[in-house]
Amino acid sequence: MTDIVVKAAYGSVVEDEGMLFVGFAEGEDEEENYALFRQQVGGGPVWFEVGDETFGAEDALQSVVIGPKGLEIVIAPGRRAAFGFAGTVAVRIGPGCEDAEPALAALREMLGPIWTDAR
């Protein structure tokens, strides 16, 4: 069972001030749920947050699997407190998710060895 679910309507890839941001959001409103991955353009640790910056941490990802329904993210046990003790996050990516493919391609590059494609 998944602890947190984001039903993505939009994907995005933004490079700003030397940082790469890859995100998935339920909508355009700031109040809507989202999942965000952030890393320096040259590489380094990945910051991951869900819904609010207070629910995020660096090096929090144990694994990320892309499957038929979207992303299945497992939070590293030592980082779960930062996510309200959630162990898993699902990002549901349906066929209507705008800009999903560019976001997934950028995320695959960002995550490297913890990324698994199970589609």
BAMARTI-51521 format. One record per atom (N, C-alpha, C): residue number from 0; residue in one letter; atom name; x, z, y. Coordinates in nm, 2 decimals. Atoms other than C-alpha are relative to their C-alpha. Layout:
{NUM,"a","CA",{X,Z,Y}},
...
//
This chain:
{0,"m","N",{0.08,0.00,-0.12}},
{0,"m","CA",{0.00,0.00,0.00}},
{0,"m","C",{0.09,0.00,0.12}},
{1,"t","N",{-0.08,0.01,-0.13}},
{1,"t","CA",{0.13,-0.09,0.35}},
{1,"t","C",{-0.05,0.11,0.09}},
{2,"d","N",{0.03,-0.10,-0.10}},
{2,"d","CA",{0.15,0.18,0.61}},
{2,"d","C",{-0.04,-0.05,0.13}},
{3,"i","N",{0.04,0.06,-0.13}},
{3,"i","CA",{0.13,-0.04,0.92}},
{3,"i","C",{-0.02,-0.15,-0.02}},
{4,"v","N",{0.03,0.15,0.01}},
{4,"v","CA",{-0.02,-0.39,0.95}},
{4,"v","C",{-0.02,-0.06,0.14}},
{5,"v","N",{0.01,0.08,-0.12}},
{5,"v","CA",{0.02,-0.64,1.24}},
{5,"v","C",{-0.05,-0.13,-0.04}},
{6,"k","N",{0.06,0.13,0.03}},
{6,"k","CA",{-0.21,-0.94,1.22}},
{6,"k","C",{0.04,-0.09,0.11}},
{7,"a","N",{-0.06,0.08,-0.10}},
{7,"a","CA",{0.00,-1.19,1.41}},
{7,"a","C",{-0.08,-0.12,0.04}},
{8,"a","N",{0.06,0.12,-0.06}},
{8,"a","CA",{-0.17,-1.45,1.64}},
{8,"a","C",{0.11,-0.08,0.06}},
{9,"y","N",{-0.11,0.07,-0.07}},
{9,"y","CA",{0.16,-1.54,1.81}},
{9,"y","C",{0.14,0.05,-0.05}},
{10,"g","N",{-0.14,-0.03,0.03}},
{10,"g","CA",{0.53,-1.56,1.72}},
{10,"g","C",{0.08,-0.04,0.13}},
{11,"s","N",{-0.08,0.03,-0.11}},
{11,"s","CA",{0.80,-1.57,1.98}},
{11,"s","C",{0.15,0.02,-0.02}},
{12,"v","N",{-0.15,-0.01,0.00}},
{12,"v","CA",{1.18,-1.62,2.02}},
{12,"v","C",{0.04,-0.01,0.15}},
{13,"v","N",{-0.04,-0.01,-0.14}},
{13,"v","CA",{1.33,-1.52,2.36}},
{13,"v","C",{0.14,0.04,0.00}},
{14,"e","N",{-0.13,-0.05,-0.02}},
{14,"e","CA",{1.69,-1.50,2.46}},
{14,"e","C",{0.01,0.04,0.15}},
{15,"d","N",{0.00,-0.05,-0.14}},
{15,"d","CA",{1.74,-1.29,2.77}},
{15,"d","C",{0.12,0.10,0.01}},
{16,"e","N",{-0.12,-0.09,-0.04}},
{16,"e","CA",{2.06,-1.12,2.92}},
{16,"e","C",{0.08,0.03,-0.12}},
{17,"g","N",{-0.09,-0.02,0.11}},
{17,"g","CA",{2.26,-1.17,2.60}},
{17,"g","C",{-0.07,0.06,-0.12}},
{18,"m","N",{0.07,-0.05,0.11}},
{18,"m","CA",{1.99,-1.04,2.37}},
{18,"m","C",{-0.10,-0.10,-0.06}},
{19,"l","N",{0.10,0.09,0.06}},
{19,"l","CA",{1.77,-1.23,2.12}},
{19,"l","C",{-0.11,0.09,-0.05}},
{20,"f","N",{0.13,-0.07,0.03}},
{20,"f","CA",{1.41,-1.11,2.08}},
{20,"f","C",{-0.08,-0.09,-0.09}},
{21,"v","N",{0.09,0.07,0.08}},
{21,"v","CA",{1.20,-1.22,1.79}},
{21,"v","C",{-0.12,0.09,-0.03}},
{22,"g","N",{0.12,-0.08,0.01}},
{22,"g","CA",{0.84,-1.10,1.79}},
{22,"g","C",{-0.12,-0.06,-0.06}},
{23,"f","N",{0.13,0.04,0.05}},
{23,"f","CA",{0.50,-1.12,1.64}},
{23,"f","C",{-0.11,0.09,0.06}},
{24,"a","N",{0.10,-0.08,-0.07}},
{24,"a","CA",{0.19,-1.01,1.83}},
{24,"a","C",{-0.14,-0.04,-0.04}},
{25,"e","N",{0.14,0.02,0.04}},
{25,"e","CA",{-0.18,-0.97,1.76}},
{25,"e","C",{-0.07,-0.07,0.12}},
{26,"g","N",{0.06,0.07,-0.11}},
{26,"g","CA",{-0.26,-1.10,2.11}},
{26,"g","C",{0.10,0.00,0.12}},
{27,"e","N",{-0.08,0.01,-0.12}},
{27,"e","CA",{-0.13,-1.15,2.47}},
{27,"e","C",{-0.01,0.13,0.08}},
{28,"d","N",{0.02,-0.13,-0.07}},
{28,"d","CA",{-0.25,-0.81,2.60}},
{28,"d","C",{0.11,0.10,-0.04}},
{29,"e","N",{-0.11,-0.10,0.03}},
{29,"e","CA",{0.02,-0.54,2.63}},
{29,"e","C",{-0.05,0.11,-0.10}},
{30,"e","N",{0.06,-0.11,0.09}},
{30,"e","CA",{-0.22,-0.30,2.44}},
{30,"e","C",{-0.01,-0.04,-0.15}},
{31,"e","N",{0.02,0.05,0.13}},
{31,"e","CA",{-0.23,-0.52,2.13}},
{31,"e","C",{0.13,0.03,-0.08}},
{32,"n","N",{-0.11,-0.03,0.09}},
{32,"n","CA",{-0.01,-0.44,1.83}},
{32,"n","C",{0.10,-0.11,-0.02}},
{33,"y","N",{-0.11,0.10,0.01}},
{33,"y","CA",{0.32,-0.61,1.77}},
{33,"y","C",{0.11,0.05,-0.09}},
{34,"a","N",{-0.12,-0.04,0.07}},
{34,"a","CA",{0.64,-0.61,1.57}},
{34,"a","C",{0.11,-0.08,0.07}},
{35,"l","N",{-0.11,0.06,-0.07}},
{35,"l","CA",{0.97,-0.68,1.75}},
{35,"l","C",{0.13,0.03,-0.06}},
{36,"f","N",{-0.13,-0.01,0.05}},
{36,"f","CA",{1.32,-0.75,1.63}},
{36,"f","C",{0.09,-0.03,0.12}},
{37,"r","N",{-0.09,0.03,-0.11}},
{37,"r","CA",{1.61,-0.74,1.88}},
{37,"r","C",{0.15,0.02,-0.04}},
{38,"q","N",{-0.14,-0.01,0.04}},
{38,"q","CA",{1.98,-0.81,1.84}},
{38,"q","C",{0.08,-0.07,0.11}},
{39,"q","N",{-0.08,0.08,-0.10}},
{39,"q","CA",{2.27,-0.92,2.07}},
{39,"q","C",{0.02,-0.14,-0.06}},
{40,"v","N",{-0.02,0.14,0.03}},
{40,"v","CA",{2.32,-1.29,2.07}},
{40,"v","C",{0.11,-0.03,-0.10}},
{41,"g","N",{-0.12,0.02,0.09}},
{41,"g","CA",{2.66,-1.27,1.90}},
{41,"g","C",{-0.01,0.07,-0.13}},
{42,"g","N",{0.02,-0.08,0.12}},
{42,"g","CA",{2.52,-1.05,1.62}},
{42,"g","C",{0.01,0.15,0.02}},
{43,"g","N",{-0.01,-0.14,-0.01}},
{43,"g","CA",{2.54,-0.68,1.55}},
{43,"g","C",{-0.13,0.07,-0.06}},
{44,"p","N",{0.11,-0.07,0.06}},
{44,"p","CA",{2.28,-0.41,1.46}},
{44,"p","C",{-0.13,-0.06,0.06}},
{45,"v","N",{0.13,0.05,-0.04}},
{45,"v","CA",{1.91,-0.51,1.47}},
{45,"v","C",{-0.09,0.12,0.03}},
{46,"w","N",{0.10,-0.10,-0.04}},
{46,"w","CA",{1.66,-0.29,1.66}},
{46,"w","C",{-0.14,-0.06,-0.05}},
{47,"f","N",{0.13,0.04,0.04}},
{47,"f","CA",{1.31,-0.30,1.51}},
{47,"f","C",{-0.10,0.10,0.05}},
{48,"e","N",{0.11,-0.09,-0.05}},
{48,"e","CA",{0.99,-0.16,1.67}},
{48,"e","C",{-0.13,-0.06,-0.03}},
{49,"v","N",{0.14,0.04,0.03}},
{49,"v","CA",{0.62,-0.17,1.60}},
{49,"v","C",{-0.09,0.07,0.09}},
{50,"g","N",{0.11,-0.06,-0.09}},
{50,"g","CA",{0.35,-0.12,1.86}},
{50,"g","C",{0.05,0.07,0.13}},
{51,"d","N",{-0.05,-0.08,-0.11}},
{51,"d","CA",{0.56,0.08,2.10}},
{51,"d","C",{0.15,0.03,-0.02}},
{52,"e","N",{-0.14,-0.03,0.01}},
{52,"e","CA",{0.93,0.14,2.18}},
{52,"e","C",{0.03,0.13,-0.06}},
{53,"t","N",{-0.02,-0.13,0.06}},
{53,"t","CA",{0.89,0.50,2.07}},
{53,"t","C",{0.00,-0.01,-0.16}},
{54,"f","N",{0.01,0.02,0.15}},
{54,"f","CA",{0.82,0.37,1.71}},
{54,"f","C",{0.10,-0.11,-0.03}},
{55,"g","N",{-0.10,0.10,0.03}},
{55,"g","CA",{1.15,0.19,1.67}},
{55,"g","C",{0.14,0.07,-0.02}},
{56,"a","N",{-0.13,-0.05,0.03}},
{56,"a","CA",{1.51,0.23,1.56}},
{56,"a","C",{0.10,-0.11,-0.03}},
{57,"e","N",{-0.10,0.09,0.03}},
{57,"e","CA",{1.84,0.05,1.52}},
{57,"e","C",{0.04,0.02,-0.15}},
{58,"d","N",{-0.04,0.00,0.14}},
{58,"d","CA",{1.95,-0.04,1.16}},
{58,"d","C",{-0.11,0.07,-0.09}},
{59,"a","N",{0.11,-0.06,0.07}},
{59,"a","CA",{1.60,0.06,1.04}},
{59,"a","C",{-0.05,-0.08,-0.12}},
{60,"l","N",{0.06,0.09,0.10}},
{60,"l","CA",{1.54,-0.23,0.80}},
{60,"l","C",{0.08,0.01,-0.13}},
{61,"q","N",{-0.06,0.01,0.13}},
{61,"q","CA",{1.60,-0.20,0.43}},
{61,"q","C",{-0.01,-0.14,-0.06}},
{62,"s","N",{0.02,0.13,0.05}},
{62,"s","CA",{1.45,-0.53,0.34}},
{62,"s","C",{-0.12,-0.07,0.07}},
{63,"v","N",{0.11,0.08,-0.06}},
{63,"v","CA",{1.23,-0.81,0.48}},
{63,"v","C",{-0.02,-0.12,-0.09}},
{64,"v","N",{0.03,0.11,0.09}},
{64,"v","CA",{1.05,-1.05,0.25}},
{64,"v","C",{-0.11,-0.08,0.06}},
{65,"i","N",{0.11,0.09,-0.04}},
{65,"i","CA",{0.85,-1.35,0.36}},
{65,"i","C",{-0.07,-0.05,-0.12}},
{66,"g","N",{0.08,0.05,0.11}},
{66,"g","CA",{0.57,-1.43,0.12}},
{66,"g","C",{-0.12,-0.08,0.05}},
{67,"p","N",{0.12,0.08,-0.03}},
{67,"p","CA",{0.24,-1.62,0.12}},
{67,"p","C",{-0.08,0.06,0.11}},
{68,"k","N",{0.08,-0.07,-0.10}},
{68,"k","CA",{0.07,-1.36,0.35}},
{68,"k","C",{0.08,0.03,0.13}},
{69,"g","N",{-0.08,-0.03,-0.12}},
{69,"g","CA",{0.36,-1.31,0.59}},
{69,"g","C",{0.12,0.09,-0.04}},
{70,"l","N",{-0.12,-0.08,0.02}},
{70,"l","CA",{0.64,-1.05,0.62}},
{70,"l","C",{-0.04,0.14,-0.06}},
{71,"e","N",{0.01,-0.13,0.06}},
{71,"e","CA",{0.67,-0.74,0.41}},
{71,"e","C",{0.13,0.07,0.04}},
{72,"i","N",{-0.12,-0.07,-0.05}},
{72,"i","CA",{0.92,-0.50,0.58}},
{72,"i","C",{0.00,0.14,-0.06}},
{73,"v","N",{-0.02,-0.14,0.06}},
{73,"v","CA",{1.06,-0.19,0.41}},
{73,"v","C",{0.10,0.07,0.10}},
{74,"i","N",{-0.09,-0.09,-0.09}},
{74,"i","CA",{1.20,0.08,0.65}},
{74,"i","C",{0.09,0.08,-0.09}},
{75,"a","N",{-0.10,-0.08,0.07}},
{75,"a","CA",{1.52,0.25,0.54}},
{75,"a","C",{-0.05,0.14,0.00}},
{76,"p","N",{0.05,-0.14,0.00}},
{76,"p","CA",{1.43,0.60,0.42}},
{76,"p","C",{0.05,0.09,0.11}},
{77,"g","N",{-0.05,-0.09,-0.10}},
{77,"g","CA",{1.66,0.77,0.67}},
{77,"g","C",{-0.05,-0.04,0.14}},
{78,"r","N",{0.05,0.05,-0.13}},
{78,"r","CA",{1.49,0.58,0.96}},
{78,"r","C",{-0.16,0.02,0.01}},
{79,"r","N",{0.15,0.00,0.00}},
{79,"r","CA",{1.12,0.64,0.87}},
{79,"r","C",{-0.06,0.10,0.10}},
{80,"a","N",{0.05,-0.09,-0.10}},
{80,"a","CA",{1.08,0.94,1.10}},
{80,"a","C",{-0.03,-0.07,0.13}},
{81,"a","N",{0.02,0.07,-0.13}},
{81,"a","CA",{1.11,0.70,1.40}},
{81,"a","C",{-0.12,-0.09,-0.01}},
{82,"f","N",{0.12,0.08,0.02}},
{82,"f","CA",{0.81,0.51,1.26}},
{82,"f","C",{-0.12,0.08,-0.04}},
{83,"g","N",{0.10,-0.09,0.04}},
{83,"g","CA",{0.59,0.81,1.21}},
{83,"g","C",{-0.01,0.02,-0.15}},
{84,"f","N",{-0.02,-0.01,0.15}},
{84,"f","CA",{0.72,0.83,0.85}},
{84,"f","C",{-0.07,-0.11,-0.08}},
{85,"a","N",{0.04,0.12,0.07}},
{85,"a","CA",{0.58,0.49,0.77}},
{85,"a","C",{0.12,-0.06,-0.08}},
{86,"g","N",{-0.11,0.06,0.08}},
{86,"g","CA",{0.78,0.32,0.49}},
{86,"g","C",{-0.01,-0.15,-0.01}},
{87,"t","N",{0.01,0.15,0.00}},
{87,"t","CA",{0.64,-0.03,0.51}},
{87,"t","C",{-0.09,-0.05,0.11}},
{88,"v","N",{0.08,0.07,-0.11}},
{88,"v","CA",{0.51,-0.27,0.77}},
{88,"v","C",{-0.02,-0.14,-0.05}},
{89,"a","N",{0.04,0.14,0.03}},
{89,"a","CA",{0.32,-0.59,0.70}},
{89,"a","C",{-0.03,-0.07,0.13}},
{90,"v","N",{0.04,0.09,-0.11}},
{90,"v","CA",{0.31,-0.87,0.95}},
{90,"v","C",{-0.07,-0.12,-0.06}},
{91,"r","N",{0.08,0.11,0.06}},
{91,"r","CA",{0.03,-1.10,0.84}},
{91,"r","C",{0.00,-0.12,0.09}},
{92,"i","N",{-0.02,0.12,-0.08}},
{92,"i","CA",{0.10,-1.45,0.95}},
{92,"i","C",{-0.08,-0.11,-0.07}},
{93,"g","N",{0.09,0.10,0.05}},
{93,"g","CA",{-0.19,-1.69,0.89}},
{93,"g","C",{0.04,-0.14,0.06}},
{94,"p","N",{-0.02,0.14,-0.05}},
{94,"p","CA",{-0.20,-2.07,0.95}},
{94,"p","C",{-0.02,-0.02,0.15}},
{95,"g","N",{0.03,0.01,-0.14}},
{95,"g","CA",{-0.33,-2.01,1.30}},
{95,"g","C",{0.10,0.07,0.09}},
{96,"c","N",{-0.10,-0.08,-0.08}},
{96,"c","CA",{-0.03,-1.80,1.41}},
{96,"c","C",{0.08,-0.10,0.08}},
{97,"e","N",{-0.07,0.09,-0.09}},
{97,"e","CA",{0.11,-1.99,1.71}},
{97,"e","C",{0.15,0.03,0.00}},
{98,"d","N",{-0.14,-0.01,0.00}},
{98,"d","CA",{0.49,-2.05,1.70}},
{98,"d","C",{0.06,0.09,-0.11}},
{99,"a","N",{-0.05,-0.08,0.11}},
{99,"a","CA",{0.53,-1.87,1.37}},
{99,"a","C",{0.13,-0.06,-0.06}},
{100,"e","N",{-0.11,0.05,0.07}},
{100,"e","CA",{0.78,-2.11,1.22}},
{100,"e","C",{0.13,0.01,0.08}},
{101,"p","N",{-0.12,-0.02,-0.07}},
{101,"p","CA",{1.04,-2.10,1.50}},
{101,"p","C",{0.04,0.15,0.00}},
{102,"a","N",{-0.03,-0.14,0.00}},
{102,"a","CA",{1.01,-1.72,1.50}},
{102,"a","C",{0.06,0.04,-0.14}},
{103,"l","N",{-0.05,-0.03,0.14}},
{103,"l","CA",{1.06,-1.70,1.12}},
{103,"l","C",{0.14,-0.06,-0.02}},
{104,"a","N",{-0.13,0.06,0.01}},
{104,"a","CA",{1.36,-1.94,1.14}},
{104,"a","C",{0.11,0.09,0.07}},
{105,"a","N",{-0.10,-0.08,-0.08}},
{105,"a","CA",{1.53,-1.72,1.41}},
{105,"a","C",{0.01,0.14,-0.07}},
{106,"l","N",{-0.01,-0.13,0.07}},
{106,"l","CA",{1.45,-1.40,1.21}},
{106,"l","C",{0.08,-0.01,-0.12}},
{107,"r","N",{-0.08,0.03,0.12}},
{107,"r","CA",{1.60,-1.55,0.89}},
{107,"r","C",{0.15,0.01,0.04}},
{108,"e","N",{-0.14,0.00,-0.05}},
{108,"e","CA",{1.92,-1.61,1.09}},
{108,"e","C",{0.05,0.14,0.04}},
{109,"m","N",{-0.03,-0.14,-0.05}},
{109,"m","CA",{1.91,-1.26,1.25}},
{109,"m","C",{0.03,0.09,-0.12}},
{110,"l","N",{-0.01,-0.10,0.10}},
{110,"l","CA",{1.86,-1.07,0.93}},
{110,"l","C",{0.09,-0.03,-0.12}},
{111,"g","N",{-0.10,0.03,0.10}},
{111,"g","CA",{2.09,-1.25,0.69}},
{111,"g","C",{-0.03,0.05,-0.14}},
{112,"p","N",{0.00,-0.04,0.14}},
{112,"p","CA",{2.14,-1.07,0.36}},
{112,"p","C",{-0.13,0.09,-0.03}},
{113,"i","N",{0.12,-0.08,0.04}},
{113,"i","CA",{1.83,-0.84,0.39}},
{113,"i","C",{-0.13,-0.08,0.00}},
{114,"w","N",{0.11,0.10,-0.01}},
{114,"w","CA",{1.60,-1.15,0.43}},
{114,"w","C",{-0.02,-0.06,-0.14}},
{115,"t","N",{0.03,0.07,0.13}},
{115,"t","CA",{1.43,-1.28,0.11}},
{115,"t","C",{-0.12,-0.09,0.02}},
{116,"d","N",{0.11,0.09,-0.01}},
{116,"d","CA",{1.21,-1.59,0.10}},
{116,"d","C",{-0.07,-0.01,-0.14}},
{117,"a","N",{0.08,0.00,0.12}},
{117,"a","CA",{0.94,-1.54,-0.17}},
{117,"a","C",{-0.12,-0.09,0.01}},
{118,"r","N",{0.12,0.09,-0.02}},
{118,"r","CA",{0.70,-1.82,-0.06}},
{118,"r","C",{0.00,-0.10,-0.12}},
//
